[in-house]
Amino acid sequence: MTRTRLERVRASVGIASLALQQIEDDLSADDVDQAELAAILRELIEDTDPPGGFIPALAQLVTTAAKRAEQIEPDRDGDASCPLHEAADLITDNAGQRLIWAARALHPQGDT
């Protein structure tokens, strides 16, 4: 049986949710210290395999949706694509930068 695109997306979101839950569980562990917490935060933003990390990958996903919305939205007026582009920028510029600041505050020696 061939799964629909939406079913594949739902399955992928489920997998990603499980992975994020695992990270949340690791962050909640009583033995996480400053250096390890900073390292985990850096992984979310600076992961080297694949290049870019989770936060930039999420921003890229939203940018891809924005580009598609530009092509299909009624009247090409930006009502759908502009908020998506803005969301991608906020993910990268706002959330991503704040993760970096928090990691530096916790463990500045870990900066590369």
C-alpha positions as CSV (number, residue, x, y, z in Angstrom):
1,M,0.0,0.0,0.0
2,T,1.3,3.4,-1.0
3,R,1.2,6.0,1.8
4,T,0.1,9.5,1.0
5,R,2.4,12.5,1.4
6,L,0.5,13.7,4.5
7,E,0.8,10.2,6.0
8,R,4.6,10.3,5.4
9,V,4.8,13.8,7.0
10,R,2.8,12.6,10.0
11,A,5.1,9.6,10.4
12,S,8.2,11.8,10.1
13,V,6.8,14.3,12.6
14,G,6.1,11.4,15.0
15,I,9.7,10.2,14.7
16,A,11.0,13.8,15.2
17,S,8.8,14.2,18.2
18,L,10.2,11.0,19.8
19,A,13.7,12.2,19.1
20,L,13.0,15.5,20.7
21,Q,11.4,13.8,23.7
22,Q,14.6,11.8,24.1
23,I,16.6,15.0,24.2
24,E,14.2,16.5,26.7
25,D,14.6,13.4,28.9
26,D,18.4,13.8,28.7
27,L,18.1,17.5,29.6
28,S,16.0,16.6,32.6
29,A,18.6,14.2,34.0
30,D,19.8,15.1,37.5
31,D,23.5,14.7,36.5
32,V,23.6,17.2,33.6
33,D,26.1,19.8,34.5
34,Q,26.9,23.2,32.9
35,A,29.4,22.0,30.4
36,E,27.1,19.1,29.2
37,L,24.1,21.4,29.0
38,A,26.1,23.9,26.9
39,A,27.3,21.1,24.6
40,I,23.7,19.8,24.1
41,L,22.5,23.3,23.2
42,R,25.4,23.7,20.8
43,E,24.4,20.4,19.1
44,L,20.9,21.8,18.5
45,I,22.4,24.7,16.6
46,E,25.8,23.6,15.3
47,D,25.6,19.9,14.7
48,T,28.2,18.9,12.1
49,D,26.6,15.8,10.7
50,P,24.5,16.7,8.8
51,P,25.9,20.3,8.5
52,G,23.8,22.9,10.2
53,G,22.1,21.4,13.2
54,F,18.5,20.9,14.2
55,I,17.5,24.6,14.5
56,P,18.9,25.5,11.0
57,A,17.3,22.4,9.5
58,L,13.9,23.4,11.0
59,A,14.4,26.9,9.6
60,Q,15.2,25.4,6.1
61,L,12.1,23.3,6.3
62,V,9.9,26.4,6.9
63,T,11.7,28.3,4.2
64,T,10.9,25.4,1.8
65,A,7.3,25.7,2.7
66,A,7.4,29.5,2.2
67,K,8.9,29.1,-1.3
68,R,6.2,26.6,-2.2
69,A,3.5,29.0,-0.8
70,E,4.9,31.7,-3.0
71,Q,4.1,29.6,-6.0
72,I,0.6,28.4,-5.1
73,E,-0.9,31.1,-2.9
74,P,-3.9,33.0,-4.4
75,D,-3.0,36.2,-6.1
76,R,0.7,35.7,-5.1
77,D,0.0,38.4,-2.4
78,G,2.3,37.0,0.3
79,D,-0.4,36.3,2.8
80,A,1.0,32.8,3.3
81,S,4.6,33.0,2.2
82,C,5.6,36.2,4.2
83,P,4.7,34.8,7.6
84,L,6.5,31.6,6.7
85,H,9.7,33.4,5.7
86,E,9.4,35.5,8.9
87,A,9.0,32.3,11.0
88,A,12.2,30.8,9.4
89,D,14.1,34.0,10.1
90,L,12.9,34.0,13.7
91,I,13.9,30.4,14.2
92,T,17.4,31.1,12.9
93,D,18.0,34.6,14.1
94,N,16.1,34.6,17.3
95,A,15.9,31.0,18.7
96,G,19.2,30.0,17.3
97,Q,21.1,33.0,18.6
98,R,19.6,32.6,22.0
99,L,20.7,29.0,22.2
100,I,24.3,30.2,21.4
101,W,24.1,32.9,24.0
102,A,22.8,30.4,26.6
103,A,25.6,27.9,25.8
104,R,28.2,30.6,26.1
105,A,26.9,31.7,29.4
106,L,26.9,28.1,30.7
107,H,30.3,27.1,29.3
108,P,32.3,29.7,27.4
109,Q,35.3,27.4,27.1
110,G,33.3,25.2,24.8
111,D,33.2,27.9,22.0
112,T,35.1,27.0,18.9
